[in-house]
């Protein structure tokens, strides 16, 4: 990945930071503060206020954790891009699987930053994305390539699998999700086929590894 040049414009790149870990926020802000062509205009510890903060602050770039309690980064990204399609967003990730990254790209993420490589890549990633480029680290590219062409689970299938992972049987899943038991069985069959899983236990293990669900 080529190194990006500093922006030539006189005004600094305005950045909104979103992460539920105070140490990550502080580290991002400290690193950015060392570069006069960049500035932090806001910090949030949850995805719930991202769209409103973007409207108020009008940052050039948002750096947001992909996995947060409350409103996670994916749902916050979806809400933000629905209201502000021009928003440029870099997602922070620990690379727990390909599912979240694939979904983030579908929702319009401009790039990813690995949390273990922030000190090395942060500034170049910001400058590249601000210049209209994408920033896809090799780790993320490899994870995405491994599952290239494989179908994603639908939101309903993810909900069914998450309920199964919690120990619920088909009837309980149906009651919980408000669907018929036969529909649950159909979803389970589709999940097993999409994940190439032997049974629901194997499907849960695959889904956790790929970041589709968490336990």
Secondary structure, 3 states (H helix, E strand, C coil): CCCCCCCCCCCCEEEEEECCCHHHHHHHHHHHHCCCCEEEEEEECCHHHHHHHHHHHCCCEEEEECCCCCCCHHHHHHHHHHHCCCCCEEEEECCCCHHHHHHHHHCCCCEEEEHHHHHHHHHHHHHHHHCCCCECCHHHHHHHHHCCCCCCCCHHHHHHHHHHHCCCCHHHHHHHHCCCHHHHHHHHHHHHHHHCCCCHHHHHHHHHHHCCCCC
